[in-house]
Amino acid sequence: MEVLQSLPPMAWGLIAAAVALGWALSWLWRWYRARRAHKALVAAVTAVGADSLVDVLVPDGMGGNFHVDFLLLTAVGIVVIDLRDVHGNIFGGDQMSEWTVMNGATRTTFANPQNALYDRVAAVKAVAGEVPVEGRIVFTRNGKFPKGLPKWTLMIDALRSEFPPIEREALASTVERFEAAWQQLKTAVSPSAMNHQRLF
């Protein structure tokens, strides 16, 4: 204690600077890891599409908009992706108004996301016309469904098997089949301020 009290002001300044530098480096490292994880997640989702739109507003036909995390142009048409990063065991069902999350001793709930997905799919269909439109609620690896997955729900690792990336030979014909609807959709949407980076 006496040694600390006898330190000159310059030494205290150096100690304070070292602590501040350590904190800043720690913060930068966490930020870098979160950003890298975010980029990898976006790449995993968009890889299944020939083209994609990320964080957009789709008109709802009544003067408002729906935020959509991802729109993918795939071999089966357009796919609406609602991305969720929920930590813990998730218990949800098609008829449940709320889904429950158990993360250790913590219990939380969130609204059944299926209804919101149906609304987003309907809005995209209204803009895109006759092209097939599907929707999926995709959960990251941080969550698990011990009792099974509800309808239209996928884990991130199953996305590629559900919607296999388009082979190079089929790419041109796929784009050609859905090009008009996809361009119409791209024209109708606008960037969303509600960025899915909020998940991290």
SULMO-V380575 format. One record per backbone hydrogen bond with DSSP energy under -1.0 kcal/mol. CO is the residue of the C=O (numbers start at 1). NH is the residue of the N-H. If there is no record, write none. Layout:
# SULMO-V380575
[[CO;NH] [CO;NH]]
This chain:
# SULMO-V380575
[[1;5] [2;6] [4;7] [8;12] [9;13] [10;14] [11;15] [12;16] [13;17] [14;18] [15;19] [16;20] [17;21] [18;22] [19;23] [20;24] [21;25] [22;26] [23;27] [24;28] [25;29] [26;30] [27;31] [28;32] [29;33] [30;34] [31;35] [32;36] [33;37] [34;38] [35;39] [36;40] [37;41] [38;42] [39;43] [40;44] [41;45] [42;46] [43;47] [45;48] [46;49] [51;73] [53;71] [55;192] [56;68] [57;190] [58;66] [64;60] [66;58] [68;56] [69;55] [70;81] [71;53] [72;79] [73;50] [74;77] [77;74] [78;134] [79;72] [80;136] [81;70] [82;138] [84;140] [88;144] [89;102] [91;100] [93;96] [97;112] [99;110] [100;91] [101;108] [102;89] [103;106] [106;103] [108;101] [110;99] [113;117] [114;118] [115;119] [116;120] [117;121] [118;122] [119;123] [120;124] [121;125] [122;126] [123;127] [124;128] [125;129] [132;78] [134;80] [136;82] [137;154] [138;84] [139;156] [140;143] [142;88] [144;90] [145;148] [150;153] [152;137] [154;139] [155;158] [156;159] [158;162] [159;163] [167;171] [170;174] [171;175] [172;176] [173;177] [174;178] [175;179] [178;182] [179;183] [180;184] [181;185] [182;186] [183;187] [184;188] [185;189] [190;57] [193;195] [195;198] [196;199] [197;200]]
